[in-house]
Amino acid sequence: MTKITIAALKTFESHQWIQFDALVGDCGCQIRAVKIKGLADLLYSSSNWRVVISNTINEAQNMLRKLAMLKEKIDKKFIKFGHLSKKYGSPIKPLVVCSELDILQKFNEDIRFVIECYLLTQTKVLVPREDCFYQAFDATKPENLQAFNVNDLNGQLKSNNREEINDNKKISRLVGYHKLKNIVKLVQVDLSSISAKYATKIFESSMPSLINTINFGNFIKKDEAGRSCVPSFYCLETITQHIINTRKHLLLDISRWSTNGKRVDRFKKLYVGKTEVQDLCEVSPNDPGIPRCVIVFIGHCIQEDQQELTRDKYIKLLQTFKLKDLLSMIWAQHPQFPGKMVEDFDLPIDNRRKSLAEKAQRIGCSIKNMSLLLITHIYCDRLNDALNNMSFEF
């Protein structure tokens, strides 16, 4: 279980919806955490499990009505709502449907997963070829992909025991898993690994109405400085490749924290051009004097007296290694790396990632070393331009 999933799960367990920041982590983690919470409710409910299911069905139906109200933002012919309501045949499926639709209500009607659902139904090439639930589906049949938000979990729930259930052990048989950690492991193989392809395909699309919905909706977030934020770690690789291909500038934003955890407002910014690394101190990313920036990393270091060391060390690393190689080594250590190499040894080993992570540790570029930079968010300035100018290979 990754740290971000643990944090999300604790938030949902304590019902602190209002405190869950949509920009922390990525939408995939949010969807995953909601599923964990919903399935955990079912798993640990004993005498009132029928009430839980009944209430869930009612809530899901209300969610569907709210989803239908989005027709003013999304052309109805692009999104098929009917298939969701057809999934209410079993006691398990409406719980999962409700969990997905909950995103709309709890996170300011973020329509990300609706758009992803549409893209999966229309663009079969987006379906991952390995390390994902969808490999068991027939990619030539769009109807199998249409309700992926439901089937990604339902396809894994092998046991649907309808006998009288009086204890947690029998409930676990109904769900098909015996421990919460197995449910967590299930949802960690998530949708987010193809988020970059979703985003890029959206901007490749010739559908102005859908593009406008994304541009003026909540899919692209804004931070306090007015920068566009992609709430997905997995857009990083695609956008960075664009930086490398076009020799655009990379802006590193190192946020300062004191030893007591209180944030310090001052921070350092660096950008990488063709070969040079330049220090841009105390300037806004929107300053017209700064070279055009495509991506911004936000991170922090723990101890205030280590900040300059962090900055100098990263300058040296950026001067020594190619940007692509350096970032690959950083990605390899990230718990949400697309290679699915989470901190769970039951999952397949990704040899490429393992090699990159070992190399990163040898050169001292380790995100586990808190004297260095821990990447937590990705901000992309002029995201539309960046994505529109990319070429994609699937």
N, C-alpha and C positions, 0 to 999 in steps of 0.2 A: 504494500500500500504506500503510495507516495505521500509526501508531506502535505502537498496541496489538497489531496483527497481527504486526508485525515482532518485537516483544518475545516474543509467544507462539510464533512460529515458531522463534526462536532457542532458546527453552526446550525445545521439542520436538526440535529438531535435536540438542541436546546430551543428550537423554534425561533431563532433570532433572525428571521427573514430580513428584517430591515437593516441588519448589520452586515449582510452579505454583499460585498462590493462586486458589481458585475465586471469590473475591470481587473479583479484579482484573478490571476490565472487565465483561463480561457473558457469559452462557452461550453466546450466539450466537458470540462471539469464540472461545470454547473449542472449540465444534463446528467452527468454520471452521478453527482452527489444527490440529485433529486431522486434518481432511480434507487440509489442505496437507501435513502430515507424511506421511500415507499415500500420497497421490498423488506426492509428491516421491520417496518410496522406490521406487515403481514406475518413475517417470520416469528415475531415475539408476541403477537396477539394470541391469546388462548381462548377464553370464553367469548370474547366479543369479535371474533374474526369475521363473522357474517355481517355485523354492523359496520366494520371497517370497509368491507367490500361494497355494501349498499351505499354508504356515504360516498365512497370513491366514485361509484357509477354516477351518482347525482352530480358530484362536482365535475366529473368529466363531461357530462352533458351540458352543464353551464359553461364550461370552457369551450366546448364546440360552438355554442351560440356566440360567444365572444370572438372566437376565431372567424366565424362567418361575417362578423361585423367589419372585419378587415378588408372586405371586398372593395371598399372605396380606395384602398391603397394598392391592392393586388388584383389584377384582372382575374376573374373567376375561372376563366378557361385554362389558366395556367396551374391552378391549385385545385385538386379534387378533394373535397371535404368528405365525400360520402364514404370512402373506404375506412375512415376512422370509426364512424358510428357502427359499421358492420363488425367491428372487432369486439363488440360487447357480449359475445356469446359465452365466454367462460369467465370465472371469477378472477383470473389472473390478468387477462388482457386489459380490462378497463383501468386497472391500477397503473399499468405501465403507460397507457395512453394518457391518463391524468397526469402522470409524472412529467411527461414530455410537454403537454399543453400548459402545465403549471408555469413553464418558463414565460409564457405570454403575459400572465397576470403578475407574476412576482418580479419580473425584471423589465418593467415598463414596456410590455408588448414587443419584446425583442423578437423579430420575425426570422431570425437566422435559421432556425431548424426547419421552418416552413420553406424557405428558399432552398435549403439543402435538399429537402424532400423533393421539391420540384426538379432540381438539377439531376437527382438520381433517376427520376422517372424519365427525363428527357435525354440524358447524356450517358449512355451505357459505358463509354470509355472511362468515366470517372470512377467506376467500380474498382477497388483495389484488387490486385491479382493474388496477393498473399497476405498472411498475418491479419486477417480481418474476417468477421463473421460472414461477409457477403460471398466468400469463395465457395460456400456451399450452395449458393443460389445460381440459377440459370440466368446469366446476364442477357440472354436473348429474349427474356420474358419480362418486360418492364413492370408487369403487375406484381412480380415478386419483389421488386425494389420499391414500389410505390409507397408501401407502408413500413419503410425500414425503421422508423422510429418505434414501431411496435414490435416488429419481428426480430430486431437485433437481440432482444432479450427473450421473447417468446420462443424463438427457435432453440434456445438453450434450456428451456424449462421442460425437461423430459417427463417429469412425473406430474400428473394432474389427478391426484387421488381425491375422489368425491365422497369418501366414507365420512362418518361422523368424526369430528376432530375435537379432542378434549385436552390435548397437551401440546407443548412446543415441539416435541419430537415428531408428532404426526403432522403438525403444520409444516415442519421443515420438509417432510416428504411431499406435501402438496406443492411447495415451491420447487422442490427438486434439488435442494442443497441443504446440507446439514449444519453449516456454520456461516456466520455473517462474512467471514473472510473469503469464503468461496464466492459469495455474491459480489464482494468488492473486486475480487480477481476477475470475475466475469465482466464487470462494467469497465474495468481498466482497459480492456481491449476495445477502445472507444472509437467514436466517429471522428475525432479531431485530427487524426493522422492525414486525412484528406481535406482538411479545412482550407489549405492553401489552394488546392485545385478548385474547391467551391468558389473561393473568392476570385481567383483568376478567371474562371469560366464565366462568372457573372459579368465581369468587365469586358470579356470577349464577346458577350452576347449582344445581339442587335435589338433587344427588347427595351426600348427607352423607358417604358412604364416601370419595369422591374428595376432598372438601374436607378431611376428617380426615387423609387421606394427605398432603396438601400441608402442612397446619398442623403435623403432627407429624413430617414428613419433612425433607428438606434443601432443598426448593424455596425456602422463606423462611429466609434465613441470619440469624445473630445476630452482632453485633459485640461488642467487649470490654465495652461499656456495657450490653449486653443489649437493644440496639435491633434491631428487625426490619430486615433488609436485602433489598432486591430486587436481585439481581445482574444487572440489565438496565438499560441507559441509557434504553431506550425506554418504560419505565413512567413516566418523568418527566412527559411531556406530559399523559398521562391524569390522573395524580394531581394535577398542578399545576392542571389545569382544575377539578378538584374543589375545590381550595383557593380558587380564584377564585370559584366558584359559591357556596360555602358560607361564604366569608369566614373560613376557618380561618386559623391562624397558620403562618407559614413560619419555620423555624429554620435559620439559616446557621451552620455550624460551621467556623471558620477554624483549621485546624491550623497550628502554627508550626514552622518548620524553620530551623536555623541555616545559616550560609554553608557550613559543611563537610558539610552533608547530614544531620547528626544531628538527630533530632526533639526538639523542645522540648515538654514535656508541657502547658504552659499554653496555653489558647486562648480566643478570644472567640466568643461566640454572640450572634446577633441574631435577633429575630423580627419579622415584619411582620403587623400586625393589619389593621384596616380602613383606617387612614390613617397611623398612627404607626409609627415604627421605634424600638425600645428596645434598649439594650445590656444583655445578661445575662452578666455576667462571672463566670467560675469557678463555674458551676453545672452540675449534672447535668441531662441532658434528661429524666430520670425524676423530677426534683424536683417534688413535688406543687404547689409554688408557681408553677410555670411554666404559662402558658396552654397549652391543648392544642395540641400540635404534630403536624402530619401528615407533614412531609417535612424531611429534614435533608440539606444538601449538605456533603460533606467535600472540602476542598481544601487547597492549600498555596501558599505563596509562597517564593521562593528565598532572598532576603536578609533577614536578621533586622531590619535597620534600615528595611525597607520595610513591615513588618507594620501599623503604625498607619496609614500612607498607604493601604494596601489596605483596611483596615477603614473608614476615613473616606470613601474614595472610593465604596465600595459602599453605605454609608449614604446618600450623596448621590444615587447612581443610583436606589436604591430609593425615595427620596423624590420623585425627578423623574419617573420613568417608571412606567407601570402594570406590575405584576408580570408579566403575560402578555407584554407587549411586551419587557420586559427579558430574560426567560428565552428568548423566541424568538430574540433577537439572540445570546444565548449559545449556544443550540442550533445556530444557523446556522453557527457556526465550529467546532463539534465534529466531529472526523473520522468519528464514527459516527452522524451525524445521519440520521434515517430517510429523508431525501430522497435518499440514496445519493450525495450529493455528496462522495465521498471524494477524496483527493488523486490523482486519476487523470483526466486531461483527455480520455481516450477515452470516459468515461461521459457521459451526457446532462447538460446544464446545468440546474440547478434555479433558475429566475429568481427565485422568491420567496426562496429561501435566499440567493442571491447579494445581493439587495437588503438583506436583513436583516443579513448579514455586513458589508456596506459601511457601513450605518448604525451598527452596533456599533463599528466602527473609528473612525468620525467622532466619536463621543462618548467614545472612550477605553475602551470596554468590550470589550476584546479578550483572549481566552484565550491568544493567542500572546504577549501582554505579560506576562511572569512577575512583574511587580510587582502584578498583579491576581490574582484567585483562579482557579485551575485546578480545575474540577469533575472529580472522579475517581470518586466513589461517590455513590449515592443511598440514603438510609436513610429508611424510612417507619415512623413510630410509629403503632401501632394500624392496621396496614395493612388488616386484615379490615374494620374499621368504615369506613375510607375507601372501599374498593372496593364494599362492600355498599350504600353510600348513593349510588353514582353512577348516572347515567343515561347510556346509550350510544347513539350514532348511528353506524351502519355504512353 
